[in-house]
Amino acid sequence: MTTTLKTAIGDFRGQIHDGVVQYRGIKFAKLKDQLAAPEMISDYGKNIVDATQFGPRCISAEACAYEQDVLIQQSLDMPPTPPMSGLDCLNLNIVCPDRVHKKPLPVMVFVHGGGWIIGANWWPQYDPARLVQLSAQMDTPVIVVNINYRLAALGNLTSQELRTAGYPGNNSLRDQKCALQWVQSHIELFGGDPQQICAFGESAGAVSVLMQLSSKQPLFARAISMSGTPIAFQPLELPRTEVAYNMIIKNLGLENASTKERIERITTASPDDIVNATPMMAPLKPYLDGNILSSKSTFKSLAEGEDSIENGTPGSSWCKELMVGDCKDDGNIFLNFMSLGLETHKSGIAARFCASIATAARKAGAAEALLEVYKLSSSTPDDEAMNVILQYVSDIAYIYPALAFVKSWPGKSYYYNFDYPNPFEGRFKGQSTHLLDAAFLFQNYNEKLEPSGVAAARALAQDFIKFANGAAPWQEYDRKKGYTRVYNEHGTHVVESNGWHEQRRDWLARLAEEGEVDLDELSRAWNKFLIGQ
């Protein structure tokens, strides 16, 4: 059944189904060309906007089935895959409760993950219809918005040549910011409250949400980071950005072309040509541009309060509350991500890892202390070493950075641990895998879960909905007592813990607290090890 919403900026035809109204594929920005900065749309003309179908997806390798089958380890029914477009991909989906409300509703804006190289707002694992249904059942209704943003080459390609020509780069973050500004400007027309926006993201989407705190303009009232912070996924320095540019120029056969010819080719290339010219290993992340993104976060800067309004994080003044969480085994994402990862370099991995730690650790005995608590040596067999290294990266890239942000946040902050074991057949069955919390959150796997899994999924969603509505989902994080929300197969409970309880390791924490290791050194060492240095 369709319905038409008449608004001051245009009329939108959506679909009513199972107690929600869905408006799909609404363009929030236009582009002069596929590398240009986004320009927000505020007038949709006199013709009715057909918002009953998903809009075009951004140019990238299509990986919805890969994420379901390999990472989550369970598939869902797939709708038809939308076509790629370099110009018409900046669209969003809005899901509202199908009822009239006395006051505007809180809004949750989801920023998908995928390492800034894959992902889309149409993927069924992140369909928010059931989340919205649950919010209505709780009598704390919310509106949920899923956004697209440019990925891979068109999302984060930059170089001195491009910037000189008027292409500032950081399109992934610019697109996200533009989408958030669109929601602020127009969501009231759909029944939403522009003063009660909660941005939430998973993995690279989580990192992106925290990076948006660099904005001087307020973008949202609350933020949720699910398994991702800018500590472990640092923005690129300018020299590093030239590497990806040169790769793509070479693959497009433009080494001897003029600047004008190169830019014209990139800005007009077909989706398939862009995908084929972009190596999976190309460094295509946000970079420090001094505008959209002006500072790096480190363990040290957070601990010493340097991530302040004056030092590039003005969001700490306009974002009221922060929730940060992680999955116990987040590090497994590094085993095999889109044909990249540790699995392809497993032979002799223990010796290489030990050598990397020894090189990075400046303090005498630091490397030995670290390897001792993780029970790893250069002679550890490959399979055993791999499991230990995945435990270690869960700690250094996800758990400790999440805690650092929670502890440093000047306003109200909340910390959760998603420790529910993956119930699906596959390499990581029994482990709390990366992005499993996001898969559970949207309620789309409930028919495939045991009752304890459904309970965990429902509890997580209820807490997110409470948070978006401005209610305390559990006790605010306390630097002395902790107060960590834990979701596992035994139920949901809050522990007085700084992140360490019956299912969590405190090895690295103890070493850091005792001054045996420097977490920033170890974080940098991990990033170098990952790229073979």
C-alpha positions in Angstrom: 0.0 0.0 0.0 1.3 3.4 -0.9 0.9 6.8 0.7 1.8 10.3 -0.4 3.2 12.8 2.1 2.8 16.5 1.0 5.5 18.8 2.3 6.8 22.3 1.7 9.8 20.9 -0.2 7.9 18.4 -2.3 5.5 15.4 -2.2 6.9 12.0 -1.5 5.2 8.7 -2.2 6.1 5.9 0.3 5.0 2.4 1.2 3.1 1.4 4.3 3.9 -2.1 5.6 3.6 -3.8 9.0 3.0 -0.7 10.9 5.7 1.5 9.3 6.0 3.9 6.4 9.1 3.7 4.3 10.4 6.4 2.0 13.3 5.0 -0.1 15.9 6.5 -2.3 15.3 10.2 -1.5 18.2 12.2 -3.0 19.7 14.4 -0.3 22.4 16.0 -2.5 23.4 16.6 -6.1 26.8 16.5 -7.6 28.3 18.6 -10.4 30.4 15.5 -11.2 31.2 12.3 -9.4 34.2 13.7 -7.5 32.6 17.1 -6.5 31.5 18.1 -3.1 27.9 17.4 -2.3 25.2 20.2 -2.6 22.2 19.6 -0.4 18.8 19.4 -2.1 16.0 21.4 -0.6 13.4 21.6 -3.4 12.0 18.6 -5.1 9.7 20.4 -7.5 6.0 19.9 -8.3 6.2 16.3 -9.4 5.6 13.6 -6.8 8.9 11.9 -5.7 8.5 8.2 -6.1 10.1 7.0 -2.8 8.9 3.4 -3.0 12.1 1.9 -4.5 15.7 2.0 -3.3 17.9 4.6 -5.0 21.2 3.9 -6.9 24.1 2.6 -4.8 27.5 4.3 -4.6 30.2 3.0 -6.8 32.0 0.1 -5.1 32.5 -3.6 -5.1 29.1 -5.2 -4.3 29.6 -7.1 -1.0 26.2 -7.5 0.6 26.2 -11.3 0.2 29.9 -11.4 1.3 29.1 -9.6 4.5 26.1 -11.9 5.3 27.8 -15.2 4.4 31.4 -14.6 5.5 31.2 -12.1 8.3 27.8 -12.6 9.9 27.7 -16.2 8.6 24.0 -16.2 7.8 22.2 -15.0 4.8 18.9 -13.2 4.4 16.5 -12.9 1.5 18.0 -10.3 -1.0 16.0 -7.6 -2.8 17.2 -6.7 -6.3 20.5 -5.0 -6.2 20.2 -1.3 -7.2 22.4 -0.1 -10.0 25.6 1.9 -9.3 25.8 5.6 -10.1 28.5 8.2 -9.6 26.0 11.1 -9.7 22.7 9.9 -8.3 23.9 7.7 -5.4 23.5 10.3 -2.6 20.1 9.1 -1.3 18.6 8.1 2.0 15.8 5.9 3.3 13.4 7.1 6.0 11.3 4.7 8.1 8.6 6.1 10.3 5.9 4.6 12.6 2.6 4.5 10.8 0.7 6.6 13.3 0.1 10.2 14.2 2.1 11.5 17.1 1.5 14.5 19.3 5.1 15.7 19.1 8.1 15.3 16.8 9.9 12.0 17.2 13.6 11.4 17.9 15.6 10.4 14.8 18.3 7.8 14.5 20.6 8.2 11.5 22.6 5.0 10.6 26.1 5.3 9.0 27.0 1.9 7.6 30.4 0.3 7.8 32.6 -1.4 5.3 36.0 0.1 5.6 35.0 3.1 3.5 35.1 0.8 0.5 31.9 -1.3 0.6 28.4 -0.9 2.0 25.0 0.6 1.1 21.8 1.8 2.7 19.7 -0.9 1.0 21.4 -4.0 2.6 18.6 -6.1 4.2 20.7 -6.9 7.3 20.3 -3.2 8.2 16.7 -2.7 7.2 15.4 -0.6 10.2 11.7 -1.4 9.8 11.7 -3.9 12.7 13.7 -1.5 14.9 11.1 1.2 14.3 8.3 -1.3 15.0 9.9 -2.2 18.3 10.2 1.5 19.3 6.5 1.9 18.7 5.7 -1.2 20.8 7.8 0.3 23.6 5.8 3.6 23.4 9.1 5.4 22.7 8.9 5.7 18.9 11.7 6.8 16.7 12.3 7.5 13.0 15.4 5.7 11.5 17.3 7.1 8.5 19.8 5.0 6.5 22.2 7.0 4.3 24.5 6.4 1.4 27.9 8.1 1.1 30.6 7.7 -1.6 33.1 4.9 -1.1 36.5 3.9 -2.2 38.0 6.0 -5.0 35.1 8.5 -5.3 34.8 8.6 -1.5 38.3 9.3 -0.4 40.6 9.8 -3.4 42.7 12.9 -3.1 46.0 14.3 -4.3 47.7 17.7 -4.6 46.6 17.6 -8.3 43.0 17.2 -7.4 43.0 19.7 -4.6 44.6 22.3 -6.8 41.9 21.7 -9.3 39.2 22.4 -6.7 38.4 18.9 -5.5 39.0 19.0 -1.7 38.5 15.2 -1.0 37.1 13.5 2.0 33.9 12.9 0.1 32.8 10.1 2.4 32.8 12.5 5.4 31.4 15.4 3.4 28.5 13.2 2.1 27.7 12.0 5.6 27.8 15.6 6.9 25.5 16.7 4.1 23.0 13.9 4.9 23.0 14.9 8.6 22.4 18.5 7.6 19.5 17.4 5.3 18.0 15.5 8.2 18.3 18.5 10.4 16.7 20.7 7.8 13.9 18.5 6.6 13.1 15.6 9.0 10.5 17.6 10.8 8.4 17.3 7.6 8.4 13.5 8.2 7.5 13.9 11.8 11.0 13.9 13.3 12.6 16.2 15.8 15.7 17.9 14.4 16.9 18.7 17.9 16.9 15.0 18.9 19.1 13.3 16.2 21.2 10.3 17.2 23.9 9.4 14.8 24.9 5.8 15.1 27.4 3.8 13.0 29.2 0.5 12.9 32.9 -0.2 12.1 34.0 2.5 9.6 30.6 4.0 10.2 31.3 4.2 13.9 34.7 5.8 13.2 33.0 8.3 10.8 30.4 9.3 13.5 33.3 10.1 15.9 35.1 12.0 13.1 32.0 14.1 12.5 32.7 15.6 16.0 35.3 17.7 14.2 32.4 19.8 12.8 32.0 23.3 14.3 28.3 23.2 13.3 26.2 20.9 15.5 25.1 17.8 13.6 23.4 15.6 16.2 22.5 15.5 19.9 23.7 12.0 20.6 26.2 9.5 19.1 26.7 5.8 19.2 30.0 4.1 18.1 29.7 0.4 17.4 33.1 -1.2 17.1 35.2 1.6 15.7 37.1 4.6 16.8 39.6 7.0 15.1 42.4 5.7 17.4 42.8 2.4 15.6 41.7 3.8 12.2 43.7 6.9 11.9 43.1 9.4 9.1 45.8 9.5 6.4 48.6 12.1 6.3 48.9 14.0 3.0 51.9 12.1 1.6 50.1 8.8 2.0 47.1 10.0 -0.1 49.3 10.2 -3.2 49.8 6.4 -3.1 46.2 5.6 -3.9 46.0 8.3 -6.5 49.0 7.0 -8.3 47.6 3.5 -8.2 44.3 4.5 -9.8 46.0 6.8 -12.4 48.2 3.9 -13.5 45.3 1.4 -13.7 43.3 3.9 -15.8 46.3 4.2 -18.1 46.8 7.9 -17.4 50.4 8.1 -16.3 51.3 10.3 -19.3 48.1 12.2 -19.4 47.8 15.9 -18.5 46.1 17.0 -15.3 43.0 18.1 -17.2 42.8 14.7 -19.0 43.2 12.8 -15.7 40.5 14.7 -13.9 38.1 14.5 -16.8 38.6 10.7 -17.0 38.1 10.1 -13.3 35.0 12.4 -13.1 33.4 10.7 -16.1 34.5 7.1 -15.8 31.8 4.4 -15.7 31.1 2.6 -12.5 32.7 -0.6 -13.7 35.8 1.2 -14.8 36.1 2.9 -11.4 35.7 -0.4 -9.6 38.2 -2.2 -11.8 40.8 0.5 -11.5 40.6 0.6 -7.6 42.9 -2.0 -5.9 41.5 -3.4 -2.7 44.7 -2.6 -0.9 44.7 1.1 -2.0 44.8 3.4 1.1 41.4 5.1 0.6 40.5 6.5 4.0 39.6 10.0 5.2 42.6 12.3 5.5 43.6 15.2 7.6 42.5 18.2 5.6 42.3 20.8 8.3 38.6 21.4 7.5 36.3 18.4 7.6 38.9 16.5 9.7 41.5 18.5 11.6 43.0 16.3 14.3 44.0 12.8 15.2 42.9 11.0 18.3 45.4 8.9 20.3 45.3 7.1 23.6 47.5 9.9 25.0 45.5 12.8 23.7 42.2 11.4 25.0 43.7 10.6 28.4 45.2 14.1 28.7 42.1 15.9 27.5 43.8 17.2 24.4 40.8 16.2 22.1 39.1 19.4 23.1 37.1 22.1 21.5 40.2 24.1 21.0 42.1 21.2 19.5 39.8 20.1 16.8 36.9 18.3 18.5 34.2 21.0 18.9 31.6 18.2 18.9 32.2 17.7 22.6 30.3 21.0 23.1 27.3 20.2 21.0 26.9 16.4 21.3 25.1 15.8 24.6 25.8 12.1 25.1 28.0 9.3 23.8 27.6 5.5 23.7 30.5 3.3 22.7 30.5 -0.4 22.4 32.5 -3.4 21.0 32.2 -7.1 20.3 34.6 -9.3 22.2 36.1 -10.8 19.1 36.0 -7.7 16.8 39.5 -8.5 15.7 38.4 -11.4 13.5 37.5 -8.9 10.8 41.3 -8.8 10.0 41.4 -12.5 9.2 39.9 -12.1 5.7 38.3 -8.9 4.6 37.3 -8.8 1.0 40.2 -11.1 0.0 42.6 -9.1 2.1 43.8 -9.9 5.6 46.0 -12.1 7.8 44.8 -15.4 6.4 46.7 -14.9 3.2 49.9 -14.4 5.2 49.4 -17.0 7.9 52.6 -19.0 7.3 55.3 -17.8 9.8 53.0 -15.2 11.2 54.1 -15.6 14.8 57.8 -14.7 14.0 56.7 -11.7 12.0 54.4 -10.5 14.7 57.0 -10.9 17.5 59.5 -9.0 15.4 57.1 -6.2 14.8 56.3 -5.8 18.5 60.0 -5.9 19.4 60.7 -3.1 16.9 57.9 -0.9 18.1 58.3 -1.3 21.8 60.9 1.3 22.9 60.8 0.5 26.6 63.2 -2.3 27.7 61.2 -5.4 28.4 57.9 -4.1 26.9 57.9 -6.6 24.0 58.7 -9.5 26.3 56.0 -8.5 28.8 53.4 -8.2 26.1 54.2 -11.5 24.4 54.3 -13.3 27.8 50.8 -12.3 28.8 49.5 -13.3 25.3 51.5 -16.5 25.5 53.0 -16.0 22.1 56.5 -16.7 20.8 58.2 -16.7 17.4 57.9 -20.5 17.3 54.1 -20.7 18.1 52.4 -22.8 15.4 50.6 -20.8 12.7 47.0 -21.7 13.6 47.5 -21.1 17.4 49.4 -17.8 16.7 46.6 -16.6 14.4 44.0 -17.1 17.2 46.2 -15.2 19.7 46.9 -12.4 17.3 43.1 -12.0 16.6 42.6 -11.8 20.4 45.3 -9.1 20.6 43.9 -7.0 17.8 40.4 -7.1 19.4 42.1 -5.5 22.4 44.4 -2.9 20.8 42.1 -1.9 17.9 38.6 -2.1 19.4 38.2 -2.7 23.2 40.9 -0.3 24.5 40.1 2.5 22.1 36.4 2.2 22.9 37.2 2.5 26.6 39.5 5.5 25.9 36.7 7.4 24.3 34.2 6.5 27.0 36.5 7.6 29.8 37.5 10.8 28.1 34.1 12.1 27.1 33.2 15.3 29.1 29.5 14.6 29.0 27.4 11.6 29.7 28.9 8.4 28.3 27.8 4.8 28.2 29.8 1.6 27.5 28.6 -1.8 26.3 30.2 -5.2 25.6 28.4 -7.4 23.1 29.7 -10.9 24.1 26.9 -13.0 22.5 28.6 -15.9 20.6 27.9 -16.1 16.9 25.4 -19.0 16.6 25.8 -19.6 12.9 27.9 -22.2 11.2 31.3 -20.9 10.0 34.8 -20.1 10.9 33.7 -17.9 13.8 30.9 -19.8 15.3 30.9 -19.4 19.1 32.8 -16.1 18.9 31.4 -12.6 19.3 32.2 -11.5 15.8 32.7 -8.1 14.4 29.4 -6.4 13.4 27.3 -9.1 15.1 25.9 -6.4 17.4 24.7 -4.4 14.4 23.1 -7.5 12.8 21.3 -8.3 16.0 20.3 -4.6 16.6 18.1 -4.4 13.5 16.1 -7.6 14.5 16.3 -9.1 11.0 17.9 -12.3 12.2 15.4 -13.1 15.0 13.8 -16.0 13.2 17.2 -17.6 12.9 18.2 -17.2 16.6 17.6 -19.2 19.7 15.4 -17.5 22.4 18.6 -16.3 24.2 19.7 -14.6 20.9 16.3 -13.0 20.4 16.5 -11.7 23.9 19.9 -10.2 23.4 18.9 -8.6 20.1 15.8 -7.1 21.7 17.6 -5.9 24.8 20.3 -4.2 22.6 17.6 -2.5 20.5 15.6 -1.4 23.5 18.7 0.3 25.0 19.5 2.1 21.7 15.9 3.3 21.5 16.0 4.6 25.1 19.2 6.4 24.4 17.9 8.0 21.3 14.9 9.2 23.3 17.1 10.9 25.8 16.6 8.3 28.6 19.5 6.6 30.4 19.8 3.1 29.0 21.7 1.9 32.0 24.0 3.6 34.6 26.3 6.3 33.2 29.9 5.2 32.9 31.9 5.9 36.0 35.7 6.2 35.8 36.1 4.3 39.1 33.2 1.8 39.0 32.8 1.4 35.3 29.2 0.3 34.8 29.4 -1.7 31.6 26.3 -3.2 29.9 27.0 -6.8 28.9 25.0 -8.7 26.4 25.7 -12.4 26.3 24.0 -15.8 26.1 23.2 -15.8 29.8 21.2 -12.5 29.6 21.8 -8.8 29.9 23.3 -7.2 32.9 25.4 -4.3 34.1 28.7 -4.9 35.8 30.8 -2.6 37.9 33.8 -3.0 35.6 36.2 -0.9 33.6 35.7 -3.2 30.7 36.9 -6.4 32.4 34.7 -9.1 33.6 34.3 -12.9 33.3 34.4 -12.9 29.5 37.0 -10.2 29.0 40.8 -10.1 29.1 42.6 -7.5 31.2 46.1 -8.4 30.1 46.9 -5.3 28.1 45.1 -3.0 30.5 47.3 -4.2 33.4 50.5 -3.7 31.4 49.4 -0.2 30.4 48.5 0.8 33.9 51.8 -0.5 35.2 53.6 1.5 32.6 55.0 -1.6 30.9 53.7 -0.7 27.4 52.7 2.4 25.5 49.3 1.8 23.8 49.9 4.3 21.1 53.2 2.6 20.2 51.4 -0.7 20.0 48.5 0.7 18.0 51.0 2.2 15.4 52.9 -1.1 15.4 49.7 -3.1 14.6 48.8 -0.8 11.7 52.3 -1.2 10.2 52.2 -5.0 10.8 48.9 -5.1 8.9 50.4 -3.6 5.8 53.5 -5.8 6.0 56.0 -3.4 7.6 
